[in-house]
């Protein structure tokens, strides 16, 4: 029997080496900015998103960037192509609270029901968290696990992923985290940075700080609270110095843990905005 093929979307943080080694298929998000659609790929960065958003605003658009799924036919074509090699596919995607890709993938899988065995999984996570689930699934597939075994493994790992983010872009957080408009206006005037946690795949506001030094302290404390950290990723935009400080701090606190510096995916930038820093933690099971 051919090995299970693994599919994900462009929000996942995966190294090119991992993608090539395990033949992971990636389906690109589309991001709507003003009247234009951009495909999320290696050539389209978070900075490109913010520049396009500024241009759209200058042209009169009042809408923030919107993350959209690939067309269902694109997903169907991917599944059919992989189905010529293996009838078993596991498709793992960005949190359905932030992206419609999971729902679109489920729709495509349902259309192919009876021809292939496709399990579509909601990561309830993003970026490095999603990438860890995908890599874990790919390693299991390489070892010969079947579609149901990989699905159980992946679903069992989802509750061990945690995310905390600080963002200065409070206007973005009005939409993505339910921050009130009056809170956003006052916070912007006072230079407040909102801390968000990901809970059940949603971004939820937790607390606020004012200085960038406080942000580093809070994120280091957040990571240090976990008893058995296996991996940590640090993502940022315009917080490069603080990212370096945080990585150094974490290396001192837990020298045995791998801490990665991450790129900021546009499909997450559309929700958190510019001027942000966050950590994604994978806590091992006991």
C-alpha positions in Angstrom: 0.0 0.0 0.0 1.3 3.5 -0.9 2.1 5.8 2.0 -0.5 8.4 3.1 0.0 11.7 1.4 0.0 14.9 3.6 -1.6 18.2 2.5 -1.6 21.5 4.3 -2.0 25.2 3.4 0.3 28.2 3.0 -0.1 29.3 6.6 2.0 26.4 7.8 5.6 27.1 8.8 7.6 24.4 7.2 11.2 24.4 6.0 11.8 23.7 2.2 13.8 20.6 3.3 10.9 19.1 5.2 8.5 19.8 2.4 10.8 18.1 -0.1 11.8 15.2 2.1 8.2 14.2 2.9 6.6 15.4 -0.4 4.1 17.6 1.5 1.6 19.3 -0.7 0.7 23.0 0.1 -2.4 24.7 -1.1 -2.1 28.5 -1.2 -4.5 30.9 0.6 -5.8 33.9 -1.3 -5.8 37.2 0.4 -8.2 39.9 -0.6 -6.9 43.5 -0.2 -9.1 46.2 -1.6 -10.3 44.9 -5.0 -7.2 42.7 -5.5 -6.5 39.1 -4.8 -3.0 37.9 -3.8 -1.8 34.4 -3.6 0.0 33.5 -0.4 3.3 32.1 -1.5 7.0 32.6 -0.9 7.1 35.7 -3.0 4.3 37.5 -1.1 5.4 38.6 2.4 3.7 40.3 5.3 5.4 43.5 4.3 3.9 43.1 0.8 0.5 42.7 2.5 0.8 45.9 4.5 2.1 47.8 1.5 -0.9 46.6 -0.6 -3.2 47.5 2.3 -1.8 51.1 2.4 -2.3 51.4 -1.3 -5.9 50.2 -1.1 -6.6 52.6 1.8 -5.1 55.5 -0.3 -7.5 54.5 -3.1 -10.5 54.7 -0.7 -10.9 51.2 0.7 -11.8 50.9 4.3 -11.7 47.1 4.6 -8.9 45.2 6.3 -7.2 42.3 4.4 -9.4 39.1 4.2 -8.1 35.6 4.2 -9.8 33.4 1.6 -9.5 29.7 0.8 -8.3 28.3 -2.6 -11.1 27.6 -5.1 -12.7 24.2 -4.4 -11.6 23.0 -7.8 -7.9 23.7 -6.9 -8.3 21.5 -3.8 -10.1 18.8 -5.8 -7.3 18.8 -8.4 -4.7 18.4 -5.6 -6.6 15.5 -4.0 -7.1 13.8 -7.4 -3.5 14.1 -8.4 -2.3 12.6 -5.1 -5.0 10.0 -5.4 -3.2 8.6 -8.4 -0.4 7.6 -6.0 -2.3 6.9 -2.8 -5.9 6.6 -1.9 -5.2 7.9 1.6 -4.8 11.6 2.3 -4.5 13.6 5.5 -5.2 17.3 5.0 -4.3 19.6 8.0 -5.2 23.3 7.9 -5.0 26.6 9.7 -7.6 27.2 12.4 -11.1 27.3 10.9 -11.7 30.3 13.2 -9.2 32.3 11.1 -9.3 30.6 7.7 -12.0 29.1 5.5 -9.5 26.6 4.0 -10.5 23.8 6.4 -14.2 24.1 5.4 -13.3 24.2 1.7 -11.1 21.2 2.1 -13.9 19.3 3.8 -16.2 20.2 1.0 -13.7 18.9 -1.6 -13.2 15.7 0.4 -16.9 15.1 0.6 -17.1 15.4 -3.2 -14.6 12.6 -3.5 -16.1 10.4 -0.9 -16.0 6.7 -1.9 -13.0 7.2 -4.2 -10.4 8.2 -1.7 -10.0 8.1 2.1 -9.4 11.7 3.0 -9.2 13.0 6.6 -9.5 16.8 6.9 -8.2 18.1 10.3 -8.6 21.6 11.9 -5.3 22.4 13.6 -7.0 25.1 15.8 -3.5 26.7 15.4 -1.4 28.7 13.0 2.1 29.1 11.5 4.6 27.0 13.6 1.9 25.2 15.4 0.3 24.1 12.1 3.7 23.2 10.7 4.6 21.0 13.7 1.4 19.0 13.2 2.0 18.6 9.5 5.6 17.5 10.0 4.6 15.1 12.7 2.0 13.6 10.4 4.4 13.4 7.5 7.0 11.5 9.7 4.2 9.1 10.7 3.2 8.5 7.1 6.8 7.9 6.1 7.0 5.2 8.9 3.9 3.5 7.4 1.0 4.7 9.6 -2.4 4.6 7.9 -4.8 7.5 7.6 -6.7 6.8 10.8 -3.5 6.4 12.9 -2.2 9.7 11.6 -5.5 11.4 12.3 -5.5 10.1 15.9 -1.9 11.3 16.3 -2.6 14.7 14.9 -5.8 15.3 16.9 -4.0 14.2 20.1 -1.3 16.8 19.5 -3.6 19.7 18.9 -4.4 20.4 22.6 -0.6 20.7 23.3 -0.2 23.8 21.1 -0.4 27.3 22.6 0.0 30.8 21.2 0.4 34.2 22.7 0.8 37.4 20.7 1.3 41.1 21.5 0.1 43.5 18.8 0.1 47.3 18.5 -2.5 47.1 15.6 -5.6 47.5 17.7 -7.7 48.3 14.6 -7.0 44.8 13.3 -7.8 43.3 16.7 -11.3 44.9 16.7 -12.2 42.4 13.9 -10.0 39.4 14.8 -10.2 39.4 18.6 -13.4 41.3 19.4 -11.7 44.3 20.8 -14.1 47.2 21.2 -13.7 50.3 19.0 -13.5 52.5 22.1 -10.8 50.3 23.6 -9.0 50.3 20.3 -9.0 54.1 20.0 -8.0 54.7 23.6 -5.3 52.0 23.4 -3.8 53.5 20.3 -3.7 56.9 21.9 -1.9 55.5 25.0 0.5 53.3 23.0 -1.0 50.1 24.5 -0.1 46.7 23.1 -2.8 44.0 23.5 -1.9 40.4 24.4 -3.9 37.7 22.6 -4.2 34.0 23.4 -5.4 31.4 21.0 -8.2 29.5 22.6 -10.1 26.8 20.7 -8.6 28.3 17.5 -9.8 31.8 18.3 -7.7 34.9 19.1 -8.9 36.3 22.5 -7.6 39.5 24.2 -6.1 38.8 27.6 -4.2 41.8 28.9 -2.4 44.9 27.9 1.1 46.4 28.3 2.7 49.6 27.3 6.5 49.1 26.8 8.3 46.7 24.5 10.4 45.6 27.4 7.2 44.4 29.2 6.3 42.4 26.1 9.5 40.4 26.3 9.0 39.8 30.0 5.4 38.7 29.6 6.2 36.3 26.7 9.2 34.8 28.5 6.9 34.2 31.6 4.3 32.7 29.4 6.7 30.1 28.0 8.3 29.4 31.3 5.0 28.4 32.8 4.9 25.2 30.8 6.4 22.1 32.6 7.5 20.2 29.5 8.2 22.5 26.5 9.5 20.7 23.5 9.5 23.4 20.8 9.0 27.2 20.7 8.7 29.5 17.7 9.0 33.3 17.9 7.2 35.3 15.2 7.5 39.1 14.8 7.0 42.2 12.6 9.0 45.3 13.4 10.1 43.7 16.7 13.4 42.2 15.6 15.4 43.4 18.6 12.8 42.1 21.0 12.7 38.8 19.1 16.4 38.4 19.6 16.1 39.3 23.3 13.3 36.9 23.8 15.2 34.0 22.0 18.2 34.7 24.2 16.1 34.8 27.3 14.4 31.5 26.5 17.8 29.9 25.7 18.9 30.7 29.2 15.6 29.5 30.8 15.4 26.3 28.9 18.7 25.6 27.1 17.6 22.1 25.9 14.6 23.4 24.0 14.7 24.3 20.3 13.6 27.9 19.8 13.0 29.0 16.2 12.9 32.4 14.6 9.8 32.4 12.3 8.7 34.3 9.3 5.3 36.1 9.6 2.8 34.5 7.3 0.5 37.0 5.5 -2.5 34.8 6.5 -1.8 35.5 10.1 -0.7 39.1 9.5 -4.2 39.8 8.1 -5.5 39.3 11.6 -2.7 40.6 13.9 -1.5 43.5 11.8 1.9 45.1 11.7 4.1 45.7 14.8 3.6 42.5 16.7 5.5 39.7 18.4 4.3 36.3 19.5 5.3 32.8 20.6 4.0 29.4 19.6 4.6 26.6 22.1 4.4 22.9 21.8 4.2 21.2 25.2 5.0 17.5 25.2 2.7 15.0 26.8 3.7 13.4 30.1 
